[in-house]
Amino acid sequence: MQRVIIGTAGHIDHGKTTLLRALTGIDCDRWAEEKARGITIDLGFAHLEEDDLQIGFIDVPGHERFMHNALAGLGGIRLVLLVVAADEGVKPQTREHLAICQLLGIPRALVALTKADLVDGELLELAQLEVEELLETTPYAGSPILPVSSTTGSGLDALRQALADAARRAASSGDDGGARPFRLPVDRAFVLKGLGVVVTGTLVGGSTAPGESAEVHAPALRQPQTARVRSVQVHGRSRERALAGERTALQLTGVGLETVGRGAQLAAPGIFRGTRTLCARLTLLPEAPEAISGYAPVRFHLYSSEVVGRLRPLTGPLEPGAAGLVEIRLAAPVVAIRGDRFVVRRPSPATTLGGGEILDSHWRRRRGRLLHDALAAIADPERAILLWVLETGERGLAAAELSHRLGWRPEEVQAELDRRVADGKLLRVETGRGPRWLAPAVVERVLDRGRKLLGDYLTSDRLARGMPKAQFLNRLLPRRAQDMGEIFLRWLKREKILVLAGDVVNIPGRKAQLTDEESALAQTLLQRIEAAGLTPPSPAEIGEELGTKEQILAGVTRYLLERGKLVQLPTGLITSAAALETMRRELLASGWDTFSVPQFKERFDLSRKWAIPLLEHLDSSGTTRRLGDRRQIVRR
C-alpha cells in the first residue's frame, strides 16, 4: 500500500478543518476551546483510504498566533493542500504558509478554493486568478486549483480524486524514508488510563513494531533514554508494524510523560545524537524585516521541535530574498541530520524569517582559512564526508560518528567510506574498537612529524640508544589519538622511518658512536666502578674528580647503562653489572637456602644504604624470593 501524509495550509477561517471533515468524516478539532471559538488552535489529524492508497491529513492552525503549532505539523509532509476561501482570496497567513512550505522543501501542492457556494462565477474566477498569480513564482506554479463547497458537497468528489492522484505521484516519486533508520518526531503525548504513555507523530524514517526498543531524545535529557514499544496503531487501528510515511501512535514503557512531549524524537538506538550547533543553507524570505549581518535571535523549528537560539551568516551579510550559509547555535539540543529542513522565526515581534537545509548537524566553529575550506566542502556531499574524516585527525573516524551526521545505519556508513578507500581518498585501519578511516594527508603529516621528532631527539642526545617508545608516542600523537599509537608505529616501520627495539625507537641503521674523549671517559668510569665492587662512588663523584662536563658525563653514563655495563638499582644507586654477577654467583654457592638482611649485610660488608636496593634487585631479577623478613635463594 502506498502511504502519503498531506498537510493543510491557509489563512484562519478559510475552512481547512471543515473541508477535511467533509472529505474524511473526521472532525480534527479536538479541544473544547477550538469548537467554542470555531478556529483550529493545535494540530488535528484525519485519514482517508482509496483502494491501495493510504492518506493521512495533518490539519494545521491558520491563526498567526498559533504558527508555532502549524510548524510542528508541516515537517515531514510530501504534499500540501493549500486552502483559500473564494469569498476572501489570498490573505497574510496564506502567503506565510506557502512560503514555509517552500522553505521546508515540500515538493507538491494542490489548491482548494473553499466556500465556492458563497460567491458567483465572476468572483470565483477572480479568486482563481489571484491564486494562480500567487503560485506563479513558486515551485507550485501550475498546481491544480479546484473550487469546492464543504457545505453543499460541490466539487468534493473531484477534489478527492485529485488528492488521490497527487498522492500516488508523490508516493512513487522518490524515497519515502522506508530504507532509513526508525525516526519519529513526537507532536502529541498523553497518558491513557490503564495503558500509560502514548505518543503520536509522522514516521519519517524506518519502521517500528511492538517489543522493539527506541531511544528518546528530548531537550530536557542530557543523554538519550531507552523506551520499549508496547503497541502500535496507525489511524486508530492496531498494527504489527508501522511504516515510514504513516501517522503513528505508540504505547511506550520505560519513560514518563514529562520526557516525551512535543519536540522529542524517538529513534533507532545508537544512530542519532542531539546537537546544539549546526551549519545550514538558509534562504531569507523577501518579506524578512531586515538583513542579518551578526548574531540574530531566532526560534528554530525542526519537525515538531521549537528551540530558541542565535544564527549568524558565515559568508557576509544576508539580505532579504538571498540565500547563504549560516551557523546556528541553540539553547537546547535537537536531533538533526544532514538534509533536514527547518524554519527560523523572529521571537518578537513574531514573524517568519526564512528556512533551509541542514548541511552539518555537528558543526564546530572555525576561523580564517579553515572556515573558508570547510564552507567550500560542506555544500557537496562527497567533499563533506572527506572533510569530516580529515577533521578527526590522527584519531580517525568511526562509522558511528558519521551516522550521527547523516542518519544512516553504521553498515551503510562503512560501505560509503570503503568506497572512498577503493578510490584512494581514504585509508581504513582496524582497531580493537572496530575500523576507523583516516585522511591520507593526516597519515603523511604524522609520518613527517615522526621523522622530525626522532631526528631532533637523537641529534640532541647523540649517545642515546634510541628514544623511549612511550615518550615518542606521547609527543607524536594528541591525547585523543593515543590508542592509535601501535597503528602509526607500524606505518613508520613500514616506511623505514624507525625501527623498534624493545622499549625504544631508533633510526634504521643508526648506532651511537663515542668520540675519543667520550670513549676514554667511559673506560675510566667503568674501571673505577668495577674496581670498587658493590659499593662504588657515583658517576657524579668520579666526574667531579676528573673535571668532566656534566652533560658529557650524563651521556656516557646512560650509554653504559643502556648497554648493560652499569646497572641502576631501585633507589637510583649505580653499580657495575660485573659486581652484581659476582654477588649472584657467591650467593648461589653459599649453601644458604634462606638468609636475613643482617646476614646479607655481614657477608658482603654492606651498609643499609646499599643492602636494601641490592636485595630488591635480586628479588626483581629472580635470584631471590622474599619470605617475610627473609630471602629464599632460587636455584634453577
C-alpha positions in Angstrom: 0.0 0.0 0.0 1.2 3.5 -0.8 1.3 6.0 2.1 1.4 9.8 1.9 0.9 12.5 4.5 -0.8 15.7 3.3 -0.7 18.9 5.3 -3.2 21.7 5.1 -2.1 25.3 4.8 -4.0 28.6 4.7 -5.4 31.6 6.4 -7.6 31.4 9.6 -11.3 30.6 9.0 -10.8 29.7 5.3 -12.4 26.3 6.0 -9.5 23.8 6.4 -11.0 21.8 9.2 -14.4 21.8 7.7 -13.1 20.7 4.4 -11.2 17.7 6.0 -14.4 16.8 7.8 -16.3 16.8 4.6 -13.6 14.7 2.8 -13.0 12.1 5.6 -15.8 12.4 8.1 -13.4 13.1 10.9 -13.5 16.3 13.0 -9.9 17.5 13.5 -10.8 20.0 16.2 -10.1 18.0 19.5 -10.3 20.7 22.1 -13.4 22.3 23.6 -11.9 25.8 23.1 -11.5 25.0 19.4 -15.1 24.1 19.0 -16.3 27.1 21.0 -14.2 29.6 19.1 -14.6 28.0 15.7 -10.9 28.0 15.0 -8.1 25.5 15.0 -5.6 26.1 17.8 -3.5 22.9 17.7 -2.8 20.2 15.2 -5.6 17.9 14.1 -5.5 14.6 12.3 -7.6 12.7 9.8 -7.2 9.9 7.3 -8.6 8.6 4.1 -8.1 5.3 2.2 -8.6 4.9 -1.5 -8.0 1.4 -2.8 -4.2 0.8 -2.4 -3.6 4.3 -1.1 -3.5 5.5 2.5 -3.6 9.3 3.0 -3.0 10.9 6.4 -4.0 14.5 6.9 -2.5 17.0 9.3 -4.7 20.0 9.9 -2.7 23.0 11.0 -4.0 26.2 12.6 -4.2 29.2 10.4 -4.1 31.9 13.0 -0.8 33.8 13.2 -0.6 33.3 17.0 -0.6 29.5 16.6 2.0 29.4 13.8 4.4 27.5 16.1 1.8 24.7 16.2 1.4 24.8 12.5 5.2 24.4 12.0 5.1 21.3 14.3 2.8 19.6 11.8 4.2 20.7 8.5 7.6 19.0 8.9 7.8 15.7 7.1 4.8 16.0 4.7 5.1 15.4 1.0 2.1 17.2 -0.4 0.3 20.4 0.8 -3.3 21.2 0.4 -3.5 25.0 0.2 -6.9 26.2 1.3 -8.1 29.6 0.1 -11.6 30.9 0.7 -13.2 32.1 -2.5 -15.0 34.9 -0.8 -11.8 36.3 0.8 -9.0 35.3 -1.5 -5.3 35.3 -0.6 -4.6 36.6 2.9 -1.4 37.1 5.0 -1.3 33.6 6.5 -1.9 32.2 3.0 1.3 33.7 1.9 3.2 32.8 5.1 2.1 29.2 5.0 3.0 28.9 1.3 6.4 30.4 2.0 7.0 28.0 4.8 6.1 25.1 2.5 8.7 26.2 0.1 11.3 26.6 2.9 10.5 23.0 4.1 11.0 21.7 0.6 7.5 20.2 0.3 7.6 19.1 -3.4 3.9 19.3 -4.4 0.8 21.3 -3.8 -2.9 21.3 -4.6 -5.3 24.2 -4.0 -8.8 24.0 -2.8 -11.0 27.1 -3.3 -13.4 26.7 -0.5 -16.8 28.4 0.1 -17.4 28.4 -3.6 -21.1 28.4 -2.9 -20.8 31.9 -1.3 -19.6 33.6 -4.5 -20.8 34.0 -8.1 -18.9 32.7 -11.1 -17.1 36.0 -11.7 -15.8 36.3 -8.1 -14.8 32.6 -8.2 -12.8 33.2 -11.4 -11.1 36.2 -9.9 -10.2 34.2 -6.8 -8.7 31.5 -9.0 -6.6 34.1 -11.0 -5.3 35.5 -7.7 -4.2 32.1 -6.6 -2.5 31.4 -10.0 -0.7 34.7 -9.6 0.4 33.7 -6.1 1.8 30.4 -7.3 3.4 31.7 -10.4 6.8 32.4 -8.9 6.9 29.3 -6.7 7.7 25.7 -7.3 3.9 25.1 -7.2 3.1 27.0 -10.4 0.5 25.2 -12.4 -0.8 23.1 -9.5 -4.5 22.1 -9.8 -6.9 24.7 -8.3 -10.3 23.1 -7.5 -13.4 25.0 -6.3 -15.3 23.2 -3.6 -18.1 23.7 -1.0 -17.9 21.8 2.2 -21.5 22.8 2.9 -23.2 21.6 -0.3 -20.6 19.0 -1.2 -20.0 20.5 -4.6 -16.5 19.7 -6.0 -15.6 17.3 -3.2 -15.5 14.2 -5.4 -13.2 16.0 -7.9 -11.0 17.2 -5.1 -10.9 13.7 -3.5 -9.8 12.2 -6.9 -7.2 15.0 -7.4 -5.8 14.4 -4.0 -5.5 10.7 -4.6 -3.8 11.2 -8.0 -1.4 13.7 -6.5 -0.7 11.4 -3.5 0.1 8.5 -5.8 2.5 10.6 -7.8 4.1 11.8 -4.5 4.4 8.2 -3.2 6.1 6.9 -6.3 8.4 9.8 -6.9 11.2 9.1 -4.5 12.4 8.0 -1.1 9.6 7.6 1.4 12.1 7.0 4.3 11.4 3.3 4.5 15.1 2.4 4.0 16.3 4.8 6.6 16.6 4.1 10.4 13.5 4.5 12.6 12.8 8.1 13.5 9.5 9.6 14.9 9.3 13.3 15.8 6.6 13.5 18.5 3.8 16.0 18.0 1.5 14.7 20.7 2.0 12.9 24.0 -0.6 11.9 26.6 -1.5 9.2 29.2 -4.4 6.8 28.7 -5.7 5.2 31.8 -4.6 1.6 32.0 -2.2 1.9 29.1 0.3 4.6 30.1 2.2 6.9 27.9 1.1 7.3 24.3 2.9 9.4 21.6 1.9 10.2 18.1 3.8 11.6 15.1 4.6 11.2 11.5 7.0 8.3 11.0 9.7 10.0 8.8 12.1 7.0 8.6 12.2 3.3 9.0 9.6 1.3 10.9 8.7 0.1 14.4 6.9 -2.8 16.0 5.8 -3.9 19.4 8.7 -5.2 21.5 11.3 -3.0 19.8 13.4 -0.5 21.7 13.7 3.2 20.8 15.9 6.0 22.1 14.1 9.0 23.4 15.8 12.3 22.5 14.4 15.4 24.2 15.8 18.9 25.1 15.4 18.1 28.8 17.5 15.0 28.7 21.3 15.1 28.9 21.5 11.6 27.5 19.0 9.6 25.4 16.6 7.5 27.4 15.6 4.0 26.3 11.9 3.1 25.9 10.1 0.0 24.7 7.2 0.0 22.3 4.3 -2.0 23.7 1.8 -1.5 21.0 1.4 0.3 17.6 -1.6 2.0 16.0 -2.0 3.6 12.6 -5.1 5.8 12.1 -6.7 4.2 15.1 -6.1 0.6 14.1 -3.7 -1.8 15.8 -0.8 -2.8 13.6 2.1 -5.4 13.8 4.4 -2.7 12.3 4.2 0.9 11.4 6.0 2.1 8.3 7.6 5.3 7.1 5.1 7.8 5.9 2.3 6.8 8.3 0.7 8.7 11.1 1.6 6.5 14.0 0.7 6.2 17.7 3.0 4.2 20.0 2.3 3.0 23.5 5.6 3.2 25.5 7.1 1.8 28.6 10.2 3.0 30.4 9.6 6.7 30.0 7.4 9.3 31.7 5.1 11.8 30.0 7.4 14.7 31.1 10.1 13.2 28.9 8.3 12.7 25.6 6.3 15.8 25.0 6.1 17.7 21.6 9.6 18.3 20.3 11.0 14.9 21.4 12.2 12.4 18.9 12.0 8.6 19.1 14.8 7.0 17.1 16.7 3.8 16.4 19.3 3.2 19.2 22.8 4.4 18.6 22.3 6.3 15.3 21.1 9.8 16.2 22.6 12.3 18.6 21.5 15.6 19.9 23.3 18.8 18.8 23.4 22.5 19.7 25.5 23.8 16.8 24.6 23.4 13.1 25.7 24.7 9.7 22.9 25.3 7.2 22.0 26.8 3.9 19.4 29.5 4.8 17.1 31.3 2.5 15.9 34.6 3.9 12.3 35.5 2.8 11.9 38.6 0.7 9.5 39.8 3.4 12.1 39.5 6.1 12.2 42.8 8.0 16.0 43.4 7.6 19.3 41.9 6.6 21.2 39.7 9.0 24.9 40.6 9.5 25.8 39.4 13.0 24.2 37.1 15.5 20.4 37.3 15.4 18.0 35.7 17.9 15.7 33.1 16.4 13.2 30.4 17.1 14.4 27.3 15.4 11.7 24.9 14.1 12.7 21.4 13.0 9.9 18.8 12.6 7.9 19.2 15.9 10.7 20.8 17.9 11.0 24.5 18.7 14.2 25.8 20.3 15.5 29.3 20.9 18.9 30.1 19.5 21.0 32.5 17.5 22.3 32.4 13.9 24.9 34.3 12.1 25.9 34.4 8.4 29.2 32.8 7.6 29.9 34.5 4.2 28.9 38.1 4.8 25.5 39.9 5.4 22.4 38.0 4.3 19.9 40.3 2.6 16.1 39.6 2.4 15.4 37.2 -0.5 19.0 35.9 -0.6 20.5 32.6 0.4 23.7 31.8 2.2 25.5 29.6 4.7 24.8 30.2 8.4 25.9 28.9 11.8 23.0 28.2 14.2 23.6 27.9 18.0 20.8 26.6 20.1 19.9 26.8 23.8 18.9 23.2 23.9 19.8 20.1 21.9 17.8 18.9 18.9 18.2 15.7 16.8 19.1 16.8 13.3 20.9 15.2 10.3 22.2 16.5 7.0 19.3 17.2 4.7 16.7 18.0 7.4 14.6 21.1 6.5 14.0 23.8 9.1 12.3 27.2 9.6 13.5 30.1 11.7 11.2 32.8 13.1 12.0 36.1 14.9 11.0 35.8 18.5 9.5 39.3 18.9 7.6 40.6 17.1 6.9 37.0 15.8 7.5 36.6 12.1 8.9 34.0 9.8 12.5 35.0 8.7 13.4 32.1 6.4 14.4 28.5 6.4 16.5 25.9 4.6 18.5 22.7 4.8 20.9 21.4 7.4 24.4 20.7 5.9 26.3 19.8 9.1 24.4 18.9 12.3 27.6 18.8 14.4 29.3 21.9 13.2 32.3 23.2 15.0 33.5 26.8 14.9 36.3 27.7 12.6 38.1 30.8 11.5 40.2 32.1 8.6 41.4 29.5 6.1 39.9 26.6 8.0 36.4 28.2 7.8 36.9 29.0 4.1 37.9 25.4 3.2 35.1 24.0 5.3 32.4 26.1 3.7 33.8 25.2 0.2 33.4 21.5 1.1 30.3 21.3 3.2 27.8 22.0 0.4 29.0 19.0 -1.6 28.1 15.6 -0.1 31.2 13.9 -1.4 33.6 16.6 -0.1 31.7 17.0 3.2 32.4 13.3 4.1 36.1 13.8 3.3 36.1 17.0 5.4 34.6 15.2 8.4 37.2 12.4 8.2 40.0 14.9 7.8 38.9 16.9 10.8 39.0 13.8 13.1 42.8 14.0 12.6 45.0 11.2 13.9 42.2 9.6 15.9 40.4 8.7 12.7 36.6 8.5 12.1 34.4 5.7 13.5 31.3 4.8 11.5 29.0 5.8 14.3 30.3 9.4 14.2 29.1 9.7 10.6 25.8 8.0 11.4 25.1 10.9 13.8 25.6 13.4 11.0 23.8 11.5 8.1 21.2 9.4 10.0 22.5 6.3 8.2 23.0 2.8 9.7 26.6 2.0 10.5 26.8 -0.7 7.8 25.7 1.9 5.2 28.3 4.4 6.5 31.0 1.7 6.3 30.1 0.9 2.7 30.2 4.5 1.8 33.6 5.1 3.5 35.1 1.9 2.0 34.1 3.1 -1.5 36.3 6.1 -0.9 39.1 3.8 0.3 38.8 2.0 -3.0 39.1 5.3 -4.8 42.3 6.1 -2.8 40.7 9.1 -1.0 40.7 7.5 2.5 42.6 4.8 4.4 41.0 2.2 6.6 42.6 0.7 9.7 41.4 -2.0 12.1 41.5 -1.2 15.8 40.4 -3.0 18.9 37.2 -1.0 18.9 36.3 -1.5 15.2 37.5 0.0 11.9 38.4 3.7 11.6 39.0 5.8 8.5 41.8 8.4 8.1 42.6 11.0 5.5 45.9 10.2 3.7 47.1 13.8 4.4 46.8 13.1 8.1 48.9 10.0 7.8 51.6 11.8 5.8 51.6 14.6 8.4 52.2 12.0 11.2 55.0 10.3 9.3 56.8 13.7 8.7 56.3 14.5 12.4 57.7 11.2 13.5 60.7 11.6 11.3 61.5 15.0 12.6 60.7 14.1 16.2 63.1 11.2 16.2 65.8 13.0 14.4 65.7 16.0 16.7 65.8 13.8 19.8 68.7 11.8 18.7 70.6 14.9 17.5 70.2 16.5 20.9 71.1 13.2 22.7 73.7 11.7 20.4 74.7 8.8 22.7 71.1 7.6 23.4 70.4 4.0 22.3 67.1 5.4 20.9 64.1 7.4 22.0 61.8 5.8 24.6 58.8 4.4 22.8 56.3 5.8 25.3 57.8 9.3 25.1 57.9 9.1 21.3 54.2 8.2 21.1 53.2 10.8 23.7 54.8 13.5 21.6 53.8 12.1 18.2 50.0 11.9 18.8 47.5 14.1 20.7 45.9 12.5 23.8 42.6 11.7 22.0 44.6 9.6 19.5 46.9 7.7 21.8 45.0 4.4 21.2 46.2 4.7 17.5 49.9 4.6 18.6 50.6 1.0 17.5 49.0 1.5 14.1 51.1 4.6 13.4 54.2 2.8 14.6 53.6 0.1 12.0 53.3 2.7 9.3 56.5 4.4 10.5 58.3 1.0 10.4 56.9 0.1 7.0 58.2 3.4 5.6 61.6 2.7 7.2 61.4 5.9 9.3 62.2 3.9 12.5 62.9 0.6 14.0 61.6 -0.7 17.3 64.0 -2.4 19.7 62.2 -3.3 22.9 61.0 -0.1 24.6 62.9 2.3 22.4 62.6 3.5 18.8 65.6 4.3 16.7 66.5 5.4 13.2 67.2 2.4 11.0 71.0 1.5 10.9 71.9 4.2 13.5 74.4 3.3 16.2 75.6 5.7 18.9 79.3 6.4 18.4 81.6 7.7 21.2 84.2 10.3 20.4 87.8 9.5 21.5 87.3 11.7 24.6 84.0 10.0 25.4 85.4 6.6 24.9 88.3 7.3 27.3 85.8 8.6 29.9 83.6 5.5 29.5 86.6 3.3 30.1 87.8 5.2 33.1 84.2 5.4 34.6 83.7 1.6 34.1 87.1 0.7 35.5 86.6 2.8 38.7 83.1 1.5 39.4 84.1 -2.1 38.7 87.1 -1.8 40.9 85.0 -0.6 43.8 82.8 -3.7 43.8 79.3 -3.5 45.2 79.6 0.0 46.7 81.3 2.2 44.1 81.4 6.0 44.1 78.7 7.6 42.0 79.4 8.7 38.4 78.9 12.3 39.6 81.7 11.9 42.2 84.0 10.4 39.6 83.2 13.1 37.1 83.8 15.9 39.6 87.2 14.3 40.4 88.1 14.2 36.7 86.7 17.6 36.0 84.3 16.3 33.3 81.4 18.4 32.0 78.1 17.4 33.5 76.3 16.9 30.1 79.1 14.7 28.7 79.2 12.6 31.9 75.4 12.1 31.8 75.5 10.9 28.2 78.4 8.5 28.8 76.7 7.1 31.9 73.5 6.5 30.1 75.5 4.9 27.3 76.9 2.4 29.7 73.6 1.8 31.4 71.8 1.1 28.1 74.4 -1.4 27.1 74.2 -3.3 30.4 77.7 -2.4 31.6 76.3 -0.5 34.5 73.1 -1.1 36.4 70.9 1.4 38.2 69.4 0.0 41.4 65.8 0.8 42.6 66.9 3.7 44.7 69.0 5.2 41.9 72.4 4.0 43.0 74.6 2.8 40.2 77.0 -0.2 40.3 78.6 -2.5 37.7 77.0 -5.5 36.1 80.2 -7.4 36.8 79.9 -6.8 40.5 76.3 -7.9 40.6 77.1 -11.1 38.7 79.9 -11.9 41.2 77.5 -11.4 44.1 74.9 -13.6 42.5 77.3 -16.5 42.0 78.6 -16.2 45.5 75.0 -16.4 46.9 74.3 -19.5 44.8 77.4 -21.1 46.1 76.9 -20.1 49.7 75.0 -23.2 50.8 72.2 -21.0 52.2 68.6 -21.8 51.5 67.3 -18.6 53.2 69.0 -15.7 54.8 68.2 -12.5 56.7 69.1 -8.9 55.9 71.8 -8.8 58.7 73.4 -12.0 57.3 73.4 -10.4 53.8 75.0 -7.2 55.1 77.6 -9.0 57.0 78.6 -11.4 54.2 79.1 -8.6 51.6 80.2 -5.9 54.1 77.3 -3.6 53.2 75.6 -0.7 54.8 71.8 -0.5 54.8 72.0 2.2 52.1 73.4 -0.5 49.7 71.9 -3.7 51.1 68.2 -2.9 50.6 68.4 -1.8 46.9 70.7 -4.7 46.2 68.2 -7.2 47.7 65.4 -5.5 45.7 67.5 -6.0 42.6 68.0 -9.7 43.5 64.2 -10.1 44.0 63.3 -8.5 40.7 65.9 -10.5 38.8 64.6 -13.8 40.2 67.8 -14.7 42.1 65.9 -14.5 45.4 62.3 -14.6 46.7 61.2 -12.6 49.7 59.5 -14.6 52.5 58.5 -12.2 55.3 61.8 -10.7 56.6 64.0 -13.4 55.0 65.0 -14.2 51.4 65.0 -17.6 49.8 67.6 -18.3 47.1 66.1 -19.5 43.9 68.2 -22.2 42.3 67.2 -23.5 38.9 
